[in-house]
């Protein structure tokens, strides 16, 4: 053990020193940057990448701080991992944190892992709080059934791009009693039945709900979200072709804690959806509720310059606003945004015809 301590102490000291000196951002608070404008990687980020790539060469990782170990595990490249690789994956992970203490694991982009492999992981990690399964293409409803009974304390589940997930899998997810965050973006086999099963069961406690491009979901589900999900901090229904102004109104009237709202490419929306958004912001400011800071209206081509201008006086809290594709706006609209939104950090404005 002494030899291992001598080997790993420099790793720990170096990583902690870099973080303390501000040479990198903490993994839990990564700065938001515009796409294509990310600066060079910090020294800490480079170190973490190297450790993640060569993790199998370290005799033990028990001396690495827990928050940095989470980042290292998340950086591992999973695309080529198969079921037979998972025992080594878990063995390496358990050296840093025993299975009954592990609260986070990322299997993102495990393109070749099957339900059998995922089920083994779930059964060996019963106390998971957060689980990232994004773009695991072979994962199906069967894994969700095992997850429901194996990881009953799970609070955060990312299933983005899991295209084999259906309504049956959502019914199992609805049985996770502690769920606070669920991401189902691009799960195109999920319909109203699956969405509503989750919302009716645990919607009252959900804080993050991402249903972007869930193409079989209708606006009826959006209304039910408004009725049941009153604790939401972040909601995405991006790409919903049926959502109407009145659906946005339902969400904004009842979801008074919303801080992020993504309505991108909801093409039926008009200026009528802006009024409840403005009312939400005014009420949040009046009551001292943490206000809406991120609003995505990109691709909502029916919005007009007058409609956007009408709500801007209420938008002082916005730090991010996406209006790409809103061709009815004018250069004056952009001027008003800069006037009324002093905290704006990320504005995406459409390229207007001369």
Secondary structure, 3 states (H helix, E strand, C coil): CHHHHHHHHHHHHHHHHHHHCCCCCCHHHCCCCCCCCCCCCCHHHHHHHHHHHCHHHCCCCCCCCHHHHHHHHHHCCCCCCCHHHHHHHHHHHHHHCCCCCCCEEECCCCCCCCHHHHHHHHHHCCCCCEEECCCCCCCCHHHHHHHHHHCCCCCEEECCCCCCCCHHHHHHHCCCCCCCEEECCCCCCCEHHHHHHHHHHHHHHCCEEECCCCCECCHHHHHHHHHHCCCCCEEECCCCCCCCHHHHHHHHHHCCCCCEEECCCCCCCCCHHHHHHHHHHHHHHHHCCCCCCEEECCCCCCCCHHHHHHHHCCCCCCCEEECCCCCCCCHHHHHHHHHHCCCCCEEECCCCCC
